[in-house]
């Protein structure tokens, strides 16, 4: 699975959009981009994933660049409960490759 | 409610003692996973199982053992051979080749 690079920390004002970047310059054509988040001392929570098209769900939007070498997770109206560590993961979805490789992620702090 | 339960929330181990962490899911998922998380770090895969009575080593299996006698249950034993067991242990499950893994709340293991 390709390696990802994320900034170690970010702040965002409550009510504003939080934009979390992820670099995955070695991504291959069959690898998906996943985002999970982990609130302190809890299990990680799935947010969203995509292959090459932009995706949106009730939690967030995922913007993947045309060359697929980077992506941005957007939380449109951040609340204090969005304070967490956000992990960007790249993986092939295939039988026998079920592992999620978590890096150190981005610690997002929402400021009141 | 469907989900993954882990027990206990906190567990204390004495030197030389084996301890077993419980993980149960009622999501009817075939695949289950155990991850370890150290402070400020991402998750590392210990063991995973894609089907009952079968399991594979992850990246850091030494000092751990698992069993998968039932679809719903995937207990992890931390043996005395694991010299640095203090960590946060997370269990997850998924349908093989499905996009997402669902995580339990975790068990924090401390050595006395």
Contacts between the chains, C-beta under 8 A, distances in Angstrom:
chain1	res1	chain2	res2	distance
A	32	B	99	7.1
A	34	B	99	7.6
A	34	B	100	7.9
A	41	B	88	7.3
A	41	B	106	7.1
A	41	B	108	7.6
A	42	B	105	6.1
A	42	B	106	6.8
A	43	B	4	7.8
A	43	B	90	5.3
A	43	B	92	7.4
A	43	B	103	3.2
A	43	B	104	5.3
A	43	B	105	5.5
A	43	B	106	5.3
A	44	B	43	7.2
A	44	B	90	7.3
A	44	B	103	5.0
A	45	B	103	7.1
A	46	B	100	4.4
A	46	B	101	7.1
A	46	B	102	7.1
A	49	B	99	5.5
A	49	B	100	7.3
A	87	B	42	6.7
A	93	B	97	5.9
A	93	B	98	7.8
A	93	B	99	6.1
A	94	B	97	6.5
A	95	B	50	7.5
A	95	B	96	5.6
A	95	B	97	5.4
A	96	B	50	7.7
A	98	B	31	5.7
A	98	B	33	7.0
A	98	B	48	5.9
A	98	B	50	6.8
A	98	B	94	6.8
A	98	B	96	6.6
A	98	B	101	7.7
A	99	B	33	7.9
A	99	B	45	5.1
A	99	B	48	7.1
A	99	B	58	6.7
A	99	B	59	7.9
A	100	B	43	7.1
A	100	B	45	7.6
A	100	B	92	7.9
A	100	B	101	6.0
A	101	B	42	7.7
A	101	B	45	7.9
A	102	B	35	7.8
A	102	B	42	3.3
A	102	B	43	4.1
A	102	B	44	7.8
A	103	B	42	5.0
A	104	B	40	7.0
A	104	B	41	6.4
A	104	B	42	5.4
A	105	B	42	6.5
